[in-house]
Amino acid sequence: MAPRKNAKKNTREKDKFTTSKKIVFISYMIGFVLTAVIVLGAFKGFDVSTIGMVTLAAYAEITASNAFYFWKAKKENTMKIALAAVKETPPEQVDDIVKLVNAMGGIV
């Protein structure tokens, strides 16, 4: 049995915490912390209306970062699927795949 050459590469790619994942994670953490501050402040009887505006802005930023992250993931997955299909497809069917990828919005 031949040794697997890309076994370490695949595990390294799975463990990789990309910048876009960090942005989404930090956005969620800020939103959760601000929400907890508002809830605790409201129970203690403080006026939390000002920080409520900041929390709403944080949730707007979470929405934007999610939209960016999912758009990026969609484009990366489209490229991966297209490249895998081209590698496994006979040369005479490559033109059909290119037309299909372009119909789905292209790789880029």
N, C-alpha and C positions, 0 to 999 in steps of 0.2 A: 504494500500500500504506500502510495507516495505521500510525503509530508505536505501538510497544508501551509502554503506560503503566506496567505493573507489572513491567517487566524489572528495574529496580534494586531494587524492593521484594523480589522473589523471591530475588535474589542476597544481599541484606542479611539476609533471614531464614535462608538456608542457612548464612551465615557466623556467625550469632549463636551464641555459646557460653552457653547458659542456665545458671541456677544449679543445676538438677538435674544437668546434665551435669558441671558443675564438682565437685559433691559426689561423683558416681560416679568421676570421674577421680582426685580426691584420695584417695578410699578405696582405689582400686586401687594408687596410688603408695605409700601407707603400707603396704599389705599386701605389695607387692613388696619394698620396702626392708627391712621387718622380716624377711621370709623370707630375703633375701640376708644380713642380719646373722646370722641363725641358722646358715645354711649355712657362712658364713665362720668364725664362732665355733666351730662344731663341728669344722671342719678344723684350726683352730689349737689345739684341745684345751681350750677354755674351757667352763665349765658354762653352758649356754644354756637351762636348764629354766625359769627365771623369765621370760625374754623370750619363751619359747615360749608361755606363757600369754597374754601380751600379743598375740602374733601370732594366736593362736586368737580372741581377742576382736576383733581387727581384721578377720579373715575373717568373723566373725559380723556385724560392721557392714557389710562389703561385701555380704553376703547381703541385709541389710535395705535398703540403699540401692538395690540392683538390683531388689528387689521393688517398692519405691516407684516407681522410675523406669519400670519396665515397666507398672505399673498406671496411672501418669499418662499414659504414651504411648498405652496402649489407650483410655483415656477421651477423650483429645484426638483420636485417629484416628476413633473412633466418631462424635464430634461433626462432624468434617470430612466424613466420608462421608455422614452424615445431611443436613447442610446442602447439600452438592453435589447430593445426590439430590433434595432439595426444589426447588432452583433449576432443575434440568433436567426436572422432572416436571410434567405437566399438573395443574392444580388438582384435578381429580376423582380423582387417584390419591394425593394427599398424605395422606389418611386412612389408606390402606393402609401407607404408609411409616412414619407415626407409630406404627401398631400393631406393625410389624416392629421398629422401634427400641426400643420399650418391651419387646418380647419378648426382645431381646438384652441387656436390663439398663438401658436408658434412656441418656440423654445425660449425666446428672449422676451 
